[in-house]
Amino acid sequence: MLTNDEMVCQLGLNIAHYRRLRKMTQEELADAVGMSRAFLGHIEAPNMVVSFSLYTVFDIARALNIEPKLLFEFHEEGKDSAKLNRE
């Protein structure tokens, strides 16, 4: 099972994945959600663990036009890459 930090990292990577699928920049998504581009960059960065609320996750999912549950699909094989990216 993934640790909490690993799940937060994967959540950020999932946000970045769906943002890229929607061909949105960090700036565009951040503006749509009402946060700074820098904070979104911290959320998406695999080497950083930042706290953010479920409300923020819901807002991001809404801006990406996806169900929030998609952002919570974690995969064990990503565990090692998330760990390597933080080191």
C-alpha positions as CSV (number, residue, x, y, z in Angstrom):
1,M,0.0,0.0,0.0
2,L,1.2,3.5,-0.8
3,T,2.1,5.9,1.9
4,N,0.2,9.2,2.3
5,D,3.1,11.1,0.8
6,E,3.1,8.8,-2.2
7,M,-0.6,9.2,-2.7
8,V,-0.3,13.0,-2.5
9,C,2.5,12.8,-5.2
10,Q,0.4,10.5,-7.4
11,L,-2.6,12.8,-7.0
12,G,-0.5,15.7,-8.3
13,L,0.8,13.6,-11.2
14,N,-2.8,12.7,-12.1
15,I,-3.8,16.3,-12.0
16,A,-0.9,17.1,-14.4
17,H,-1.8,14.2,-16.6
18,Y,-5.5,15.3,-17.0
19,R,-4.5,18.9,-17.5
20,R,-2.2,17.9,-20.3
21,L,-4.9,15.8,-21.9
22,R,-7.1,18.9,-21.9
23,K,-4.2,20.8,-23.5
24,M,-4.3,23.3,-20.6
25,T,-1.3,25.2,-19.2
26,Q,-0.8,25.4,-15.5
27,E,-1.7,29.1,-15.7
28,E,-5.0,28.3,-17.4
29,L,-6.0,25.6,-14.9
30,A,-4.8,27.8,-11.9
31,D,-6.9,30.7,-13.2
32,A,-10.0,28.4,-13.7
33,V,-9.6,27.2,-10.1
34,G,-8.7,30.5,-8.5
35,M,-5.2,29.7,-7.3
36,S,-1.7,30.8,-8.2
37,R,0.2,29.0,-10.9
38,A,3.0,28.5,-8.4
39,F,0.7,26.6,-6.0
40,L,-0.6,24.4,-8.8
41,G,3.0,23.8,-9.8
42,H,3.8,22.7,-6.3
43,I,0.7,20.3,-6.3
44,E,1.8,18.8,-9.6
45,A,5.5,18.5,-8.7
46,P,6.5,14.9,-7.9
47,N,9.3,15.9,-5.6
48,M,7.1,18.1,-3.3
49,V,4.4,17.1,-0.9
50,V,2.0,20.0,-0.2
51,S,-1.3,20.0,1.7
52,F,-4.5,21.1,-0.1
53,S,-8.1,20.5,0.6
54,L,-10.7,18.2,-1.0
55,Y,-12.5,21.3,-2.1
56,T,-9.4,22.2,-4.2
57,V,-9.4,18.7,-5.7
58,F,-13.1,19.1,-6.5
59,D,-12.5,22.5,-8.1
60,I,-9.6,21.1,-10.2
61,A,-11.7,18.1,-11.3
62,R,-14.6,20.5,-12.3
63,A,-12.2,22.7,-14.2
64,L,-10.8,19.6,-16.0
65,N,-14.4,18.4,-16.7
66,I,-13.7,15.0,-15.1
67,E,-15.0,13.0,-12.1
68,P,-12.9,13.6,-9.0
69,K,-12.5,9.9,-8.6
70,L,-10.2,9.8,-11.6
71,L,-7.6,11.9,-9.7
72,F,-7.6,9.3,-7.0
73,E,-6.6,6.3,-9.2
74,F,-3.3,5.3,-7.7
75,H,-1.0,2.6,-9.0
76,E,1.6,0.7,-7.0
77,E,4.0,0.7,-10.0
78,G,4.1,4.5,-9.7
79,K,5.4,4.1,-6.1
80,D,9.0,3.7,-7.0
81,S,9.0,6.5,-9.6
82,A,7.4,8.9,-7.1
83,K,10.0,8.0,-4.5
84,L,12.9,8.5,-7.0
85,N,11.5,11.9,-8.1
86,R,11.5,13.1,-4.5
87,E,15.1,12.0,-3.8
